[in-house]
């Protein structure tokens, strides 16, 4: 019996073995099962390109370094799509990364409509919520993972006030700086701050909101778990009526009962963790004087699904965006009142904020690369910024401000 001999130098676009042709067919069917909508062409180093989706919308060209990167990505895609991108395994040769991530999320949503997927997702979310414990020690570690990686990084893409949260865009905002100022003034109005009040900011970042509070004549105290943020806040905010502390909100509540007329927290509640929502609002109640008010600003979504595994591993360990219902129920259970329906800000606001950040990050990269940030770090942050932008643009993720008050008598 004569063996079939494969050619030594196969023509471009052909496969060297029968097994590779079977392999490629299998991969094509596997990817097509996931990618239902959109206009995507995938090219490989040594395989012919393939077209995916229904041909709708912007055309994207995705290049893979080799077959192994594609296989790795298909195994646990929610984690490995980002990891393969970080390692340079795939690159977008045509189209905007943020919009491409939006198409990926749209296809993921179509998959999630299946009964089996939804049942598994509910089960895994329940297990994840049960096992995720953001103790005081763990919260310190989580913050250090993201916020203590260098103030020079954040200076490179944030506005001059160093605000790392959703800006509020409207017809009167021309720049990111204008929109961030609009967010500060809107929040202060809802907080109803006046001169002489004692005001606490939980998760004060680099101090911009606390400074704005101090500028009204109120006495501002900002607490953070980040050493880098604390150092910056103390260096750049010299108002005599502002104080910054390295302290967890639970410790601060225990040590300062009924000390504040007002409390504000912007972009921190996402780090609390579902198991600790009640702890957070219990702390708010304990810290407020009778009749006091708090504004809690958070990213919100409509489901209880866990944070994406890649985002949880590389960017925000322990993070979870709540539902508005989660926040209001926990606040009411703590004995707080809701004097006003939560204010909701459409996802466009954060998507636009993230677009500004990503553009500034790219423009600043030549300087950042001189300060020890490598190419893998760059790709990690591009994936994070673009993916976050897509979630606000495509998934209905948005921002809410929940107003709570402590009754005059318990």
Secondary structure, 3 states (H helix, E strand, C coil): CCCCCCCCCCCCCCCCCHHHHHHHHHHHHHHHHHCCCCEEEEECCCCCCEEECCCCCCEEEEEECCHHHHHHHHCCHHHHHHHHHHCCCEEEEECCHHHHHHHHHHHHHHHHCCHHHHHHHHHHHHHHHHHCCCCHHHHHHHHHHHHCCCHHHHHHHCCCCCCCCCCCCCCCCCCHHHHHHHHHHHHHHHHCCCCCCEEEEECCCCCHHHHHHHHCCCEEEEEECCHHHHHHHHHHCCCCCEEEEECCHHHHHHHCCCCEEEEEEECCHHHCCHHHHHHHHHHHHHHEEEEEEEEEEEEECCCCCCCCHHHHHHCCCCCCCECHHHHHHHHHHCCEECCCCCEEECHHHHHHHHHHHHHHHHHHHHHHHHHCCCHHHHHHHHHHHHHHHHHHHHCCCEEEEEEEEECCCC
